[in-house]
């Protein structure tokens, strides 16, 4: 059981988090239910719109896969949220199961899709960084077939990483002696704690921090690209050269019969001049950067909690810092759902083709 009241009173920190816990229970699951409903609708729209746009390039395919994964995560997470919403608001309701089955059963499957979404987000960021650094070399490398293959491999990796935990739990019937009612519950194998500890160290710490650091590095690179492009355009505006540049570009546009060596030199010079990035490409970079920033912000509490749990065994369920741990998990689950729900706002703001298809859905003539 959780720490008793006297233990909590003796710890000022735990007393604070106990009161925060009591306060958060009153509204947290309402907030999470709203986010999940919004996320299910928004990701369903994303999937439909990206499909209508045509899955013809690596960016659209990757964003389509991310939306599918986010939708599956929210669907798998919803039983846990609905269960606790009913428990907190209808305490006398006799549910035909216990919290373990609804909280830990679908939650492992939800974790699979959340991990896959993280891998897809990192892949999206790395591809964009590569295309920014060496566009000639990498834009032709990330073809449609290679992108699909990479995404399939990433999903397989996510399945392999979570499979040990799925293989050591089972569903069994349990009799409640107080009500004499029979309900479904999870049954754990004898080596569950060992496998869970190993999985927690590798998946939630080593691999998670590697993914997190990669995402931060990509944001730095993409942000520097945006800053360089902004400075280039600002310098043109300050010198009143923007009109002349556009005229020069129209005059010097290469024909199909142009000497290949000249085309190569022109392309290489474009690679070296960050300011020549097209407006469309800049919008793509901005959208990917924002998606990465949302992930970094939403994932930060998870990284902090898992690291604390690794180095302090009391920072866990039913131990010394129980309420600190529970409050942290409330925040984590809310931000994870938030991360999986809000990408529609990014797509709508930065992607003109997305907006066009979005309006076509609701304003057909």
Buried (B, 14 or more C-beta within 10 A) or exposed (E): EBBEEEEBEEBEEBBBBBEBBEEBBEEBBEBBBEBBEBBBBBBBBBBBBBEBBEBEBBBBBBBBBBBBBBBBBBBBBBBBBBBBBBBBEEEEEEEEBBBBBBBBBBBBBBBBBBBBBBBBBBBBBBBBBBBBEEBEEBBEEBEEEEBBEBBEEBBEBBEEBBEBBEEBBEEEEBEEEEEEEEBBBBEBEEEBEEBBEEBBEEBBBEBBEEBBEBBBEBBEBBBEBBEBBEEBBEEBEEEEEEEEEEEEEEEEEEEEEEEEEEEEEEEEEBBEEBBBBEEEBBBBBBBBBBBBBBBBEBBBBBBEBBBBBBEEEEBEEEBBBBBBBBBBBBBBBBBBBBBBBBBBEBBBEBBEBBBEBBEEEEEEE
